[in-house]
Amino acid sequence: MGEEVGARVSPSIASSRGVAIVGVMAALAAVATMVIQVPTPATQGYINLGDTIVMLSGILFGPVVGSLSGGIGSALADLLSGYGHWAPFTLVIKGVEGFLAGIAKGKGKVTSLLILAVAGAEMVAGYFVVEWYLYGLGGALQEVPGNTFQAVSGIVFSYLLAPVIRRALGEWL
């Protein structure tokens, strides 16, 4: 495996194992999103650490699992946390983020890091566009630092955790 950051084998989403992995990773994304929430009054949203699991889902299991588990888990966290108005946007934004992160699966270290940066930038840009539409440019600009922190923490933690998880779970991945 050498320089690979992601896993070698990706489960078929149509298999029971694939469905189980999506479910577990979606649940982990929801929990990680809900554990620490810093409210942002300007846009009636919150900053969280769930992006680590969104990106980790992709980098370990590929674009499809990353997209489904990231989108579903993060949107579920919005619904369960009283931020239901964000759930449809989160489903799409985090789904795309997980898909993009999944492109990093099996790539070298530098390439993976660059792909994760693109995934994080998509999340920041996606929320910026929605916030601008809903709350105006001022509200959207207020969210950029928090969303950037969220993206950078997701990039760093998922990049560091992926090889550790791969070694710990070995062929199961």
Short mmCIF file of the C-alpha atoms (twelve columns), coordinates in Angstrom:
data_MODEL
# 
_entry.id   MODEL 
# 
loop_
_atom_site.group_PDB 
_atom_site.id 
_atom_site.type_symbol 
_atom_site.label_atom_id 
_atom_site.label_alt_id 
_atom_site.label_comp_id 
_atom_site.label_asym_id 
_atom_site.label_seq_id 
_atom_site.Cartn_x 
_atom_site.Cartn_y 
_atom_site.Cartn_z 
_atom_site.pdbx_PDB_model_num 
ATOM 1   C CA . MET A 1   0.000   0.000  0.000  1 
ATOM 2   C CA . GLY A 2   2.890   2.381  0.660  1 
ATOM 3   C CA . GLU A 3   1.696   5.870  -0.174 1 
ATOM 4   C CA . GLU A 4   -2.027  5.103  -0.339 1 
ATOM 5   C CA . VAL A 5   -4.256  6.984  2.063  1 
ATOM 6   C CA . GLY A 6   -7.581  5.248  1.286  1 
ATOM 7   C CA . ALA A 7   -8.663  1.630  1.325  1 
ATOM 8   C CA . ARG A 8   -8.085  -0.860 -1.515 1 
ATOM 9   C CA . VAL A 9   -11.469 -2.513 -1.658 1 
ATOM 10  C CA . SER A 10  -14.796 -0.718 -1.989 1 
ATOM 11  C CA . PRO A 11  -17.989 -2.559 -1.086 1 
ATOM 12  C CA . SER A 12  -20.754 -2.680 -3.626 1 
ATOM 13  C CA . ILE A 13  -23.471 -0.367 -2.398 1 
ATOM 14  C CA . ALA A 14  -26.031 -2.968 -3.487 1 
ATOM 15  C CA . SER A 15  -24.594 -5.593 -1.120 1 
ATOM 16  C CA . SER A 16  -25.728 -5.999 2.466  1 
ATOM 17  C CA . ARG A 17  -22.187 -5.106 3.539  1 
ATOM 18  C CA . GLY A 18  -22.308 -1.916 1.470  1 
ATOM 19  C CA . VAL A 19  -25.652 -0.881 2.927  1 
ATOM 20  C CA . ALA A 20  -24.364 -1.610 6.434  1 
ATOM 21  C CA . ILE A 21  -21.232 0.478  5.859  1 
ATOM 22  C CA . VAL A 22  -23.300 3.403  4.580  1 
ATOM 23  C CA . GLY A 23  -25.582 3.106  7.611  1 
ATOM 24  C CA . VAL A 24  -22.742 2.940  10.123 1 
ATOM 25  C CA . MET A 25  -20.836 5.803  8.524  1 
ATOM 26  C CA . ALA A 26  -24.018 7.905  8.253  1 
ATOM 27  C CA . ALA A 27  -24.684 7.296  11.951 1 
ATOM 28  C CA . LEU A 28  -21.098 8.259  12.804 1 
ATOM 29  C CA . ALA A 29  -21.411 11.417 10.684 1 
ATOM 30  C CA . ALA A 30  -24.627 12.343 12.498 1 
ATOM 31  C CA . VAL A 31  -23.096 11.769 15.931 1 
ATOM 32  C CA . ALA A 32  -19.870 13.620 15.086 1 
ATOM 33  C CA . THR A 33  -21.940 16.513 13.767 1 
ATOM 34  C CA . MET A 34  -24.116 16.636 16.879 1 
ATOM 35  C CA . VAL A 35  -21.456 16.171 19.589 1 
ATOM 36  C CA . ILE A 36  -20.019 19.680 19.283 1 
ATOM 37  C CA . GLN A 37  -22.223 22.369 17.782 1 
ATOM 38  C CA . VAL A 38  -21.326 26.050 17.891 1 
ATOM 39  C CA . PRO A 39  -24.433 28.056 16.928 1 
ATOM 40  C CA . THR A 40  -24.073 30.781 14.314 1 
ATOM 41  C CA . PRO A 41  -26.860 33.332 14.823 1 
ATOM 42  C CA . ALA A 42  -26.297 35.161 11.518 1 
ATOM 43  C CA . THR A 43  -27.556 32.189 9.494  1 
ATOM 44  C CA . GLN A 44  -29.376 30.118 12.131 1 
ATOM 45  C CA . GLY A 45  -26.926 27.258 11.621 1 
ATOM 46  C CA . TYR A 46  -23.959 25.821 13.486 1 
ATOM 47  C CA . ILE A 47  -20.301 24.888 13.137 1 
ATOM 48  C CA . ASN A 48  -19.412 21.245 13.870 1 
ATOM 49  C CA . LEU A 49  -16.754 18.567 13.470 1 
ATOM 50  C CA . GLY A 50  -18.760 16.145 11.331 1 
ATOM 51  C CA . ASP A 51  -16.716 16.846 8.211  1 
ATOM 52  C CA . THR A 52  -14.046 14.498 9.538  1 
ATOM 53  C CA . ILE A 53  -16.448 11.555 9.158  1 
ATOM 54  C CA . VAL A 54  -17.837 12.815 5.845  1 
ATOM 55  C CA . MET A 55  -14.327 12.914 4.387  1 
ATOM 56  C CA . LEU A 56  -13.234 9.722  6.136  1 
ATOM 57  C CA . SER A 57  -16.230 7.868  4.662  1 
ATOM 58  C CA . GLY A 58  -15.123 8.874  1.204  1 
ATOM 59  C CA . ILE A 59  -11.411 8.295  1.558  1 
ATOM 60  C CA . LEU A 60  -11.904 4.847  3.111  1 
ATOM 61  C CA . PHE A 61  -14.821 3.540  1.037  1 
ATOM 62  C CA . GLY A 62  -14.966 5.636  -2.137 1 
ATOM 63  C CA . PRO A 63  -17.231 8.266  -3.683 1 
ATOM 64  C CA . VAL A 64  -20.580 6.456  -3.451 1 
ATOM 65  C CA . VAL A 65  -20.299 5.549  0.231  1 
ATOM 66  C CA . GLY A 66  -18.806 8.972  0.996  1 
ATOM 67  C CA . SER A 67  -21.649 10.725 -0.778 1 
ATOM 68  C CA . LEU A 68  -24.478 8.714  0.736  1 
ATOM 69  C CA . SER A 69  -23.170 8.507  4.284  1 
ATOM 70  C CA . GLY A 70  -21.953 12.108 4.336  1 
ATOM 71  C CA . GLY A 71  -25.157 13.558 2.932  1 
ATOM 72  C CA . ILE A 72  -27.604 11.382 4.857  1 
ATOM 73  C CA . GLY A 73  -25.757 11.463 8.184  1 
ATOM 74  C CA . SER A 74  -25.186 15.206 8.152  1 
ATOM 75  C CA . ALA A 75  -28.766 15.974 7.073  1 
ATOM 76  C CA . LEU A 76  -30.031 13.652 9.812  1 
ATOM 77  C CA . ALA A 77  -27.984 15.617 12.348 1 
ATOM 78  C CA . ASP A 78  -29.649 18.823 11.143 1 
ATOM 79  C CA . LEU A 79  -33.087 17.269 11.590 1 
ATOM 80  C CA . LEU A 80  -32.331 15.831 15.041 1 
ATOM 81  C CA . SER A 81  -30.670 19.032 16.282 1 
ATOM 82  C CA . GLY A 82  -33.492 21.420 15.406 1 
ATOM 83  C CA . TYR A 83  -31.871 22.769 12.251 1 
ATOM 84  C CA . GLY A 84  -34.265 21.065 9.857  1 
ATOM 85  C CA . HIS A 85  -34.356 24.081 7.547  1 
ATOM 86  C CA . TRP A 86  -30.730 23.242 6.642  1 
ATOM 87  C CA . ALA A 87  -31.268 19.507 6.007  1 
ATOM 88  C CA . PRO A 88  -32.031 19.656 2.241  1 
ATOM 89  C CA . PHE A 89  -29.031 21.893 1.581  1 
ATOM 90  C CA . THR A 90  -26.801 19.790 3.830  1 
ATOM 91  C CA . LEU A 91  -27.880 16.588 2.081  1 
ATOM 92  C CA . VAL A 92  -26.574 17.954 -1.219 1 
ATOM 93  C CA . ILE A 93  -23.537 19.913 0.023  1 
ATOM 94  C CA . LYS A 94  -22.199 17.161 2.291  1 
ATOM 95  C CA . GLY A 95  -23.119 14.505 -0.273 1 
ATOM 96  C CA . VAL A 96  -20.956 16.251 -2.864 1 
ATOM 97  C CA . GLU A 97  -18.210 16.735 -0.271 1 
ATOM 98  C CA . GLY A 98  -18.215 13.008 0.538  1 
ATOM 99  C CA . PHE A 99  -18.203 12.128 -3.165 1 
ATOM 100 C CA . LEU A 100 -15.234 14.394 -3.837 1 
ATOM 101 C CA . ALA A 101 -13.367 13.038 -0.799 1 
ATOM 102 C CA . GLY A 102 -14.023 9.544  -2.145 1 
ATOM 103 C CA . ILE A 103 -12.012 10.342 -5.241 1 
ATOM 104 C CA . ALA A 104 -8.970  10.390 -2.913 1 
ATOM 105 C CA . LYS A 105 -9.444  6.690  -2.088 1 
ATOM 106 C CA . GLY A 106 -6.282  4.801  -2.993 1 
ATOM 107 C CA . LYS A 107 -4.402  7.889  -4.177 1 
ATOM 108 C CA . GLY A 108 -0.987  9.012  -2.963 1 
ATOM 109 C CA . LYS A 109 -0.557  11.273 0.036  1 
ATOM 110 C CA . VAL A 110 -0.156  14.582 -1.787 1 
ATOM 111 C CA . THR A 111 -2.930  13.837 -4.278 1 
ATOM 112 C CA . SER A 112 -5.254  12.773 -1.458 1 
ATOM 113 C CA . LEU A 113 -4.563  15.938 0.474  1 
ATOM 114 C CA . LEU A 114 -5.293  18.080 -2.588 1 
ATOM 115 C CA . ILE A 115 -8.534  16.217 -3.283 1 
ATOM 116 C CA . LEU A 116 -9.631  16.611 0.341  1 
ATOM 117 C CA . ALA A 117 -8.885  20.337 0.057  1 
ATOM 118 C CA . VAL A 118 -11.182 20.518 -2.976 1 
ATOM 119 C CA . ALA A 119 -13.884 18.661 -1.014 1 
ATOM 120 C CA . GLY A 120 -13.529 21.114 1.879  1 
ATOM 121 C CA . ALA A 121 -13.623 24.090 -0.463 1 
ATOM 122 C CA . GLU A 122 -16.820 22.729 -2.029 1 
ATOM 123 C CA . MET A 123 -18.448 22.588 1.399  1 
ATOM 124 C CA . VAL A 124 -17.450 26.182 2.230  1 
ATOM 125 C CA . ALA A 125 -18.575 27.414 -1.198 1 
ATOM 126 C CA . GLY A 126 -21.819 25.430 -1.110 1 
ATOM 127 C CA . TYR A 127 -22.913 26.856 2.223  1 
ATOM 128 C CA . PHE A 128 -21.741 30.330 1.176  1 
ATOM 129 C CA . VAL A 129 -24.039 30.287 -1.877 1 
ATOM 130 C CA . VAL A 130 -27.045 29.071 0.145  1 
ATOM 131 C CA . GLU A 131 -26.377 31.541 2.978  1 
ATOM 132 C CA . TRP A 132 -26.011 34.404 0.525  1 
ATOM 133 C CA . TYR A 133 -29.342 33.508 -1.031 1 
ATOM 134 C CA . LEU A 134 -31.126 33.086 2.321  1 
ATOM 135 C CA . TYR A 135 -29.434 35.712 4.507  1 
ATOM 136 C CA . GLY A 136 -27.600 38.088 2.194  1 
ATOM 137 C CA . LEU A 137 -23.932 38.657 1.566  1 
ATOM 138 C CA . GLY A 138 -23.257 39.876 5.119  1 
ATOM 139 C CA . GLY A 139 -24.615 36.713 6.723  1 
ATOM 140 C CA . ALA A 140 -22.775 34.506 4.258  1 
ATOM 141 C CA . LEU A 141 -19.469 36.296 4.863  1 
ATOM 142 C CA . GLN A 142 -19.847 35.872 8.635  1 
ATOM 143 C CA . GLU A 143 -19.981 32.100 8.147  1 
ATOM 144 C CA . VAL A 144 -16.835 31.748 6.025  1 
ATOM 145 C CA . PRO A 145 -14.327 31.576 8.931  1 
ATOM 146 C CA . GLY A 146 -16.339 28.955 10.827 1 
ATOM 147 C CA . ASN A 147 -17.008 26.865 7.730  1 
ATOM 148 C CA . THR A 148 -13.338 27.119 6.781  1 
ATOM 149 C CA . PHE A 149 -12.327 25.901 10.254 1 
ATOM 150 C CA . GLN A 150 -14.809 23.048 9.864  1 
ATOM 151 C CA . ALA A 151 -13.349 22.114 6.456  1 
ATOM 152 C CA . VAL A 152 -9.714  22.332 7.559  1 
ATOM 153 C CA . SER A 153 -10.351 20.235 10.674 1 
ATOM 154 C CA . GLY A 154 -12.128 17.639 8.517  1 
ATOM 155 C CA . ILE A 155 -9.225  17.551 6.068  1 
ATOM 156 C CA . VAL A 156 -6.553  17.216 8.753  1 
ATOM 157 C CA . PHE A 157 -8.324  14.651 10.936 1 
ATOM 158 C CA . SER A 158 -9.556  12.455 8.080  1 
ATOM 159 C CA . TYR A 159 -6.137  12.526 6.406  1 
ATOM 160 C CA . LEU A 160 -4.441  11.481 9.659  1 
ATOM 161 C CA . LEU A 161 -7.051  8.905  10.693 1 
ATOM 162 C CA . ALA A 162 -7.466  7.106  7.354  1 
ATOM 163 C CA . PRO A 163 -4.136  5.224  7.405  1 
ATOM 164 C CA . VAL A 164 -4.556  4.364  11.096 1 
ATOM 165 C CA . ILE A 165 -8.029  2.926  10.489 1 
ATOM 166 C CA . ARG A 166 -6.791  1.040  7.429  1 
ATOM 167 C CA . ARG A 167 -4.018  -0.595 9.451  1 
ATOM 168 C CA . ALA A 168 -6.365  -1.413 12.327 1 
ATOM 169 C CA . LEU A 169 -9.092  -2.949 10.174 1 
ATOM 170 C CA . GLY A 170 -6.813  -4.407 7.511  1 
ATOM 171 C CA . GLU A 171 -8.529  -6.609 4.954  1 
ATOM 172 C CA . TRP A 172 -11.978 -5.902 6.400  1 
ATOM 173 C CA . LEU A 173 -11.897 -2.615 4.548  1 
# 
